[in-house]
Amino acid sequence: MALRVGVVGGGQLARMMIAPAVELGVELRVLAEDEGMAAALAATAVGDYRDADTVLRFARDVDVITFDHEHVPQDVLAALVDAGVAVRPGPHALQFAQDKLHMRRRLAELGMPQPDWAAVGDAAGVEAFLADHGGRAVVKTPRGGYDGKGVRVVSSAHDADDWFTALAEDGRGGELLIEELVPFTRELAQQVARRPSGEVRAYPLVETVQRDGACAEVLAPAQRTGEREQQVTSEIAVGIAEGLDVAGMLAVELFETADRVLVNELAMRPHNSGHWTQDGAVTSQFEQHLRAVLDLPLGDPAPKAPWTVMINILGGPSSGGLTDRFGDAMARHPEAKVHTYGKSPRPGRKVGHVNVSGDDLDDVAYAARAAAAVFLD
């Protein structure tokens, strides 16, 4: 009988697990939130991931449950564990990807390098932090933010009053996370994979380029990175994976400053910073995630070429679909690997990406950007 992996969430990350699952002979099942989502090819159920009964029914006939996103509530995760379902990563790990305040506190316990931060419950707390940090800071909602959502630069005590009001109105109260505005030189990402029995593999450190709060480009490996920096970031990511008991892929987003690297955020699943691995690494992050959650030996994360550049297709054409541009993109750039998500174009939406690998970074980056541009107006 084939091994069966159940993925909660029907987005593009679940979609991109389908091909490696087929190659491994793994039966992939997906609980999608709605009909017609990106992973519809493997959607065996449609339902609310916030409803324990729905998720328990979906999990009845799989060997392990994993995730397309980190938003499944803790009570639903606990119900799965209580029912004897293998959940990877488990709720004890996922809590730190779901709540940024929990993450900051746990990373402090592990001695990981972080920006200065505090939990604040009112404007007075914001004012005090600003006074100690040059009058500007970053405020984040602890839960639910992604791609720049739930993140705000503040310079006044009352710049986050609406968020405090929303916290009070939802009946649960709570605090916001405030962090120093880090003077970083660039943003990096370090991915590792860890299986429950303890094996860990680290991918090359990559450089990410953000635009409007969303990842636009990834350069793999990161430029101007020596062995020492790669060792440091790998040790940070491995230490976090082991300290949080992560099973599966872990992406650690980092700020590089003039003299150090700092942990920004975590993702316990395949991540946009690892899409380059589909074509540029011996083992893609999607195959690696399946191996890890099934507790199978991990694959080689080494790059297959000196450089791979990934460019996100953000928004897509204003009329027609992405498939209308396939012929033009493939004819002009036969070296490019085009990955689309089955999503309709919409301003700012991640609808696909392009990977190009080769020996010269400038040539690779030019080809990847040009191929992705074919899908835009």
N, C-alpha and C positions, 0 to 999 in steps of 0.2 A: 504494500500500500504506500502511496506517495506521502511524503511529509506535507502537512497542511498548515499554512500560515494565514491567520486572519488579521487583516489590516483595518483598523477603525479610522475612517476618514477616506473620502473618495477624491482627493485632490491630485495634483500632478506628481507628488512624491510617491503615492501609491501607484499611479500609472507607470512610473518609471521603474517600479519593482517587477512589473509583469514580465518583461523580456528576460531578465536574469532568472526569474522563477521558472520560466519555461525551459531555459537552458539547463537548470539544475534538476529539472523534473519535480519541482516543488509545486504543489497545488496552492495557488494564491486565491484567497477569498477576501472580498472587500465589503465593508459596511459603509455605504455612501449616504451622505446627508440628503441628497436629492437625486432624482433621475437625471441622466445625461451629464453627470460630472466627468471630470478628466479621466478618472479610473473606471469609467463605465464598462470597459471591456472585461473587467474582472469583478464587477459589482454583483455579488450574489444576494445582497440584501440592501434595502433602503430603509433608513430609520433614524431616530434621534439618538445620538451617542450620549446624550445626557440622561437617558432613561435606562435604568439598570436592567429591567426585564428584557428590553430590546437587545441590549448588548450581550446579556447572558444567553439569549436564544441564539444569537449569531455565533457565540463562542463555543456552543455545545459540541460542534464536530470538527474543531481544529486542534492542532497540537500546541500552538502558542499564539498569543495575541500581541500585536505590536501596533504602531500608530503612524498616521500621516501627519498628525499635529499633536500638540501637548494639551489640548483643551478638555479632555475627558475628565469629569469631576472626580474628586477623590472618593466620594461615596460609591460611585460606579466602579472605580478601580478596586476598592475594598471588597465589593460584592463579588467581583471576578476572582480575587484571591481566595475569599472565603469558600467559593464554589470549587476550588482546586484547580483553577485555570492558571496555566503558566503565562504571566504577564511580563513582557520585557520591552523596555525597561519597566521596573515595578513602580508602584505608587510611592514607595519610600524614596526613590530617585527622582521621579517625575515632579514631585512637589517643588523641587528646586528649579526646575525649568518653568513651572507654572506661576511661581510667585517670586518676584525679584528681590523682595526683602528677605525671604527665606534663603534665597541664593546668596545674598551678600553676607548674611550672618554665618552661613555654613562655610563659605569660602574663607571668611575671616578665621574661623576655627581651624581650617586646614592650612592656614598661613599663606594663602595665595595672594599675589600682588593685585591690588584693586585701587580704583580711584577713592579719594576720601568720600564718605557717604554718611547719611543719617536717615532715620525714619522720622518724618514730621507729620504732626496731626493738625496743624493750623498755621495761619499766616505768621504768627510769632516765631514758629519753628523755622519757617522759610527765611524770615528776616535775620534770625541769629546765624543761620548757615551762610547766607549771603555776606554778612558782616565779616565772617572768618575766611571767605574765599573770593575776595576781590570784587564783590558786587554782582557776579553773574554765576549761574549754576544751571544744572539740568534737572528737571523734575520728571519723574516717570510714574505712571500708574503701575502698581506692583503686578497686576494681573491683566492678561488679554492684549497687551500691545505687541505689534509686529510691524516691520517695514516702515518704521518712523511713526506709527500710530501710538498714542499714549506716551509720547516723549515731547518735552517742551523746554526750550531755553528760557530762563526767567531772570529778571534783573530787579524785580520789585516784590515786596512781601506779599502783595495781593495778586500776583500773576497766576496763581493756581487756585484762586478762591472757588472757581466753578467746579473744579475737581473735588475739592473738599466738600462742597455742597452736594455733589453727586454721591460721594461716599456716605454722607449723612442720610441722604434720601433713600438709599437702597436698603436701609434698615440694619446693615451690618457694621457700619462705621469703618474704622480702620485708618491707616496712615499711607502717605505717599513716600516714595523714595526720592531723596534729593542727593545729587552727586556733584563733585567738582567738575567744572568745564575743563576737560583734559586738553592740554595743548599738544595734541598728537601730530606726528609727522605723516603717518599713514595708518590704515586699518589692515589688520592681518586676520587670518583664521587658521586654526590648527585643528585638524580632525584626527580622531583616534577611533578604533573599533575595539570593543571588549566583549568577550563571551562570558557566560556565567561561571565557567570553570576557571576563569582568570586570565586566559591568553589575551594580550593586548598588541595591537599593531598601529603604528602612527604613520599618517600620510605626510608628504612634504608640506611645509608651511607655505601658505599662499597669501597673495596680496589682493584685497578687495577694494573696489572703487564704488562709492555710494553716490547716488544722485537722488535728490528729493526724498531722502530717507530709505531708499530701496537700493539693493545691490544692482549695479549696472554691468560691472566687469569683474572678472577674476583672472589674475595672472599666476600661473603655476609653473615652477615654484616662484615664491616672492623674489623680486630683484634684490640685489645687494644684501643677500643673507648669507652669513658665514655659518660654519659648523656650530659655533658656540650658540648663536641665536636659535638655530634649529634644535639644538639639544635642550636649551632652556624652555622653548615653547612646547616641545614634546613632553618634557618632564612635567610642565604645568598641566597639560591636558591629561596625561596618564594619571597624575596625582588626583585630579578631579574625578576622572572615571572610576578610579579605585576608591577614593574617599566617599563618593556618592553611590557606589555600587551600581554603576550604569551597565546595562546589557544592551548592546547594539551600537549604532553610530553615535558619537558625541562630537559636536562642533563647538569649539571655544573661540568666540569672537574677541579679538585683542586690539588694544590701542598701542602703537609703538610711539614712544616719545624720544627725546634726545638721548636718554640714558637708561631706559627701562621699557618693559612691556607690562600692560595692565589688562586684567580680564574685564571685558565689557559685558557680554551676555553668553548664555549657553543654549544649545539646542540638542535634544536627545532623540535624534532621528537623522535621516539623510538631510542635507542642508544645501542651500543654493551655492555656498562656497565650494561644494564638492561636485557640482555637475560636470566639471572638467574631467573627472575621473571616468566618465562613461566612455570616452575615446582616448584619454591621455594617460591612464594608469592600467597596470596589469589587471587589477581587480577594481571594478567600479564600487563606489560607495553603496550602491543599491544591492549588488550581489553580496558585498561585505556585510551589510545590515542583515540580510537573510541568513547568511552563515552564522553571524553572531547570535541572533535571537534563537536559532535552532541549536546553538552550542556545537557547531561544526568547526573544524579547523579553519582559521582565517586565511584569506588569500594574500598574495604579495601586493602591497600598496605602492610599489615603486613606479615612477613615471616611465612611459614608453618612448618619450622623446624629450629633448632638452627643454622644450617650452610647449605649454598648451595655454591658449587663451579662450575663455568663455565669455560670450557677450549675451546678456539677456535681451530678448525681444520684448520691449515694454510698450504695450498699447496695441501695436499692430496697425494695419492699414485702416484708413477712415471709411473705405467702402470695399466690399468683397471680403473674402476670407484669406487666411494664410496660405491655403492650398493654391489659390490663384497665383501666388508669387513663387511657387516651388520651381517651376521650369526656369524662370529667369535667374533665381538664386543658384540653382544647381549648374546651369550653363556657364554663368560668370565665374563661379567659385567651386569647381569640382572637388577641391581639397577640403571644403567645409562640411561638417556634420551638422545637419539641421534637426533639431528636436522640437516638436510642437506638442501642445498640451490638450488639444481638442476643445479649446476655449474660444469663445467669440471675442473679437477685438473690442477693447474698451480703454480709454485713456488711462495710462499708468498701470494697467494690469499686466502681470507676467503671463505671457501667452506662449512663450517658447524660449529657446536659447540656441546659440551656435557655438560649436567647438572647432578650433583649428589647432593642429600640432605641427611642430617643425623645429628646425635648427636655429633659425634667426628670429629673435623676439620681435623686432620691428616688422618683419615680413608677416609673421604669424598674427600679430595684433592687427595689422592693416587688413589682412584677408578676413579675419573674424568680424571686424567692425563693418567692413564693406558688405559681407554676406548678410549680416543682421540688418543692415540698412535697407536692403532690398524689400524687407517686410514692413517698412515704414514709409509714410508719405512725406 
